[in-house]
């Protein structure tokens, strides 16, 4: 979803500080207990796709401020605004990972949301385990989460939804759609991403 501008294992919150020397870093900001192996998979895949260093750096303590008492869900859009405000200056993008059920007013739920061409995005694990016993299918759950994380970050790099059902930027209405798409950008989306990265690099050079 675009905003126009528990598994049976031992989990813990991983705390790190953003290195002051790392410019143009993509931050992964857990707002839930996150398996460090799973966090590592997300970081590696994000770096592979986008080419930027990635770090774990929690920025918000919770998301209770967006809890909707009528829906018993969490409105994702204000999370993006708070994330963008909390991100340090050298963070190029920030991805929050939550375990609560997200929504936007026009939809019953969303797997995630992002600021199109902006700085912040969020993805939820809440519905990504549908149809799976995570203890028996940890790889399937991991793939779903990584795909949605890359998908939402793609929107922050100005990528829109793609019509190619195998492209990672394809819009998914169900977890079955998530399972069907690949871990890769289609050729067209890859070209658009490379153009956006070049544009960002040019802006950074002008600032320096």
C-alpha positions as CSV (number, residue, x, y, z in Angstrom):
1,X,0.0,0.0,0.0
2,X,1.3,3.4,-1.0
3,X,0.9,6.7,0.9
4,X,1.2,9.5,-1.6
5,X,3.1,12.4,0.0
6,X,4.6,-15.2,17.0
7,X,6.7,-18.0,15.9
8,X,7.6,-21.0,18.2
9,X,11.2,-19.9,18.9
10,X,13.2,-17.6,21.2
11,X,12.9,-14.0,20.0
12,X,14.5,-10.8,21.3
13,X,14.7,-7.2,20.4
14,X,18.0,-6.4,18.7
15,X,19.4,-3.0,19.7
16,X,22.1,-1.2,17.8
17,X,23.1,2.4,17.3
18,X,23.4,3.9,13.8
19,X,27.0,4.5,13.0
20,X,27.6,8.3,12.6
21,X,29.9,7.7,9.6
22,X,27.4,5.7,7.6
23,X,25.7,8.0,5.1
24,X,22.7,6.9,3.0
25,X,22.0,3.9,5.3
26,X,18.7,2.1,5.2
27,X,17.4,1.5,8.7
28,X,15.4,-1.5,9.8
29,X,13.4,-0.4,12.8
30,X,11.8,-3.3,14.8
31,X,8.7,-2.4,16.8
32,X,8.3,-6.0,17.9
33,X,10.3,-8.9,19.0
34,X,12.4,-9.9,15.9
35,X,14.4,-13.1,15.5
36,X,18.0,-11.9,14.8
37,X,18.4,-14.5,12.0
38,X,15.3,-13.1,10.3
39,X,16.5,-9.5,10.8
40,X,19.8,-10.6,9.2
41,X,17.9,-12.0,6.2
42,X,16.0,-8.8,5.7
43,X,19.1,-6.7,5.9
44,X,21.0,-8.8,3.4
45,X,18.1,-8.8,0.9
46,X,17.5,-5.1,1.2
47,X,21.2,-4.4,0.6
48,X,21.2,-6.8,-2.4
49,X,18.2,-5.2,-4.0
50,X,18.9,-1.5,-3.3
51,X,22.7,-1.5,-2.9
52,X,22.8,0.5,0.3
53,X,24.2,-0.5,3.7
54,X,21.5,-1.6,6.1
55,X,21.4,-1.4,9.9
56,X,19.0,-2.4,12.7
57,X,18.1,0.7,14.7
58,X,14.8,0.8,16.7
59,X,13.4,4.4,16.5
60,X,9.9,4.2,18.2
61,X,9.0,2.5,21.4
62,X,5.5,1.4,20.3
63,X,2.6,2.1,18.0
64,X,-0.2,2.4,20.5
65,X,-0.7,6.0,19.5
66,X,-2.4,4.8,16.2
67,X,-4.6,2.2,17.8
68,X,-8.2,2.5,16.5
69,X,-10.6,1.3,19.3
70,X,-13.5,0.7,16.9
71,X,-11.6,-1.4,14.5
72,X,-9.1,-2.9,16.9
73,X,-6.4,-2.3,14.3
74,X,-3.6,0.2,13.9
75,X,-3.6,3.0,11.4
76,X,-0.4,2.7,9.4
77,X,-0.1,6.3,7.9
78,X,0.7,8.1,11.2
79,X,3.4,5.5,11.9
80,X,5.1,6.7,8.7
81,X,5.0,10.3,9.7
82,X,6.5,9.5,13.2
83,X,9.2,7.4,11.6
84,X,10.3,10.1,9.2
85,X,10.5,12.5,12.1
86,X,12.5,10.1,14.3
87,X,15.0,9.0,11.6
88,X,18.5,10.5,12.0
89,X,19.8,12.8,9.2
90,X,22.1,10.1,7.7
91,X,19.3,7.6,7.2
92,X,18.3,7.4,3.6
93,X,15.2,5.3,4.3
94,X,13.6,3.6,7.3
95,X,11.5,0.5,7.4
96,X,9.5,-0.3,10.5
97,X,8.5,-3.9,11.3
98,X,5.5,-4.4,13.5
99,X,3.4,-7.3,14.7
100,X,0.1,-5.6,14.9
101,X,-2.8,-5.6,12.3
102,X,-2.4,-2.5,10.1
103,X,-5.2,-0.7,8.2
104,X,-5.9,2.4,6.2
105,X,-9.4,3.8,6.2
106,X,-10.4,2.6,2.7
107,X,-9.2,-1.0,3.2
108,X,-9.9,-3.7,5.7
109,X,-6.2,-4.3,6.3
110,X,-2.8,-3.8,4.7
111,X,0.4,-5.8,4.9
112,X,2.3,-2.5,4.9
113,X,2.4,1.1,3.7
114,X,5.0,3.5,2.3
115,X,5.6,7.1,1.5
116,X,5.9,7.1,-2.3
117,X,9.2,8.7,-3.1
118,X,9.6,9.5,0.6
119,X,11.6,8.2,3.5
120,X,9.5,5.9,5.6
121,X,7.6,2.6,5.2
122,X,6.2,-0.1,7.5
123,X,5.4,-3.8,7.1
124,X,3.4,-6.0,9.5
125,X,4.0,-9.7,10.3
126,X,0.4,-10.0,11.6
127,X,-1.2,-11.6,8.5
128,X,1.9,-13.0,6.8
129,X,1.6,-16.2,8.7
130,X,-1.8,-17.0,7.4
131,X,-2.0,-20.7,6.3
132,X,1.3,-21.5,7.8
133,X,2.5,-23.1,11.0
134,X,5.6,-20.9,11.4
135,X,7.4,-23.5,13.4
136,X,7.0,-26.0,10.5
137,X,7.3,-23.4,7.7
138,X,9.8,-20.8,8.8
139,X,11.3,-20.4,5.3
140,X,7.8,-19.6,3.8
141,X,7.2,-17.0,6.5
142,X,10.7,-15.5,6.0
143,X,10.1,-15.2,2.3
144,X,6.8,-13.4,2.7
145,X,8.2,-10.9,5.2
146,X,11.3,-10.2,3.1
147,X,9.2,-9.7,-0.1
148,X,6.9,-7.3,1.6
149,X,9.8,-5.4,3.2
150,X,11.5,-4.9,-0.2
151,X,8.1,-4.1,-1.8
152,X,7.4,-1.3,0.7
153,X,11.0,0.1,0.4
154,X,10.6,0.0,-3.4
155,X,7.8,2.5,-3.0
156,X,10.1,4.9,-1.1
157,X,12.3,4.8,-4.2
158,X,9.3,6.0,-6.2
159,X,8.4,2.5,-7.6
160,X,4.7,2.1,-8.2
161,X,2.8,-1.2,-8.3
162,X,3.8,-3.4,-11.2
163,X,1.4,-5.4,-13.4
164,X,3.9,-8.3,-13.7
165,X,2.7,-10.9,-11.1
166,X,6.2,-12.2,-10.7
167,X,7.7,-8.8,-9.9
168,X,8.3,-8.0,-6.2
169,X,6.5,-4.7,-6.8
170,X,3.3,-6.5,-7.8
171,X,0.3,-5.5,-5.6
172,X,-0.9,-8.5,-3.5
173,X,-4.4,-9.0,-2.3
174,X,-3.7,-12.2,-0.4
175,X,-0.7,-14.1,1.0
176,X,-1.1,-16.5,-2.0
177,X,-0.2,-13.5,-4.3
178,X,2.8,-12.9,-2.1
179,X,3.9,-16.5,-2.4
180,X,3.5,-16.4,-6.2
181,X,5.7,-13.4,-6.8
182,X,9.5,-13.7,-7.0
183,X,12.2,-12.0,-4.9
184,X,13.2,-9.9,-7.9
185,X,12.3,-6.7,-9.6
186,X,11.2,-7.1,-13.2
187,X,13.4,-5.5,-15.9
188,X,11.3,-2.4,-16.1
189,X,11.2,-1.8,-12.3
190,X,14.9,-2.4,-12.1
191,X,15.6,0.3,-14.7
192,X,13.3,2.7,-12.8
193,X,15.1,1.9,-9.5
194,X,18.5,2.4,-11.0
195,X,17.4,5.8,-12.4
196,X,16.1,6.8,-8.9
197,X,19.3,5.7,-7.2
198,X,21.3,7.8,-9.7
199,X,19.1,10.8,-9.1
200,X,19.5,10.4,-5.3
201,X,23.3,10.1,-5.8
202,X,23.3,13.3,-7.8
203,X,21.4,15.2,-5.1
204,X,23.8,13.9,-2.4
205,X,26.8,15.1,-4.5
206,X,25.4,18.6,-4.8
207,X,24.9,18.7,-1.0
208,X,28.5,17.8,-0.4
